[in-house]
C-alpha cells in the first residue's frame, strides 16, 4: 500500500544527518536497486501484479523507481539549489 510522505518523511529525521551520510546511503540504495534490476530474468519483465491497488508489470515498476529518483534530484536542485550533475 501507499503512504503519506508528509507523515512518513519527518520521522526519518534526515535534517539531523550529515550530507555525507545521506549521499553514502543514496549510493548504497542505488547499487542495491541496480543489483535487483539486473537480477530480473528476461521472461519476468512483462509479468503483472498489483501494487498500491493498481495492476502493473515489473518493467513499469522499474520505470517508476527511475522516475522517482529523477524527481528527488529535481527537488534537490529546485529547493536547495544543488547543481545539476551528469
Buried (B, 14 or more C-beta within 10 A) or exposed (E): EEEEEEEEEEEEEEEEEEEEEEEEEEEEEEEEBEEEBEEBEEEEEEEEEEEEEEEBBBEBBBEEEEEEBEEEBEEEEEEEEEEEEE
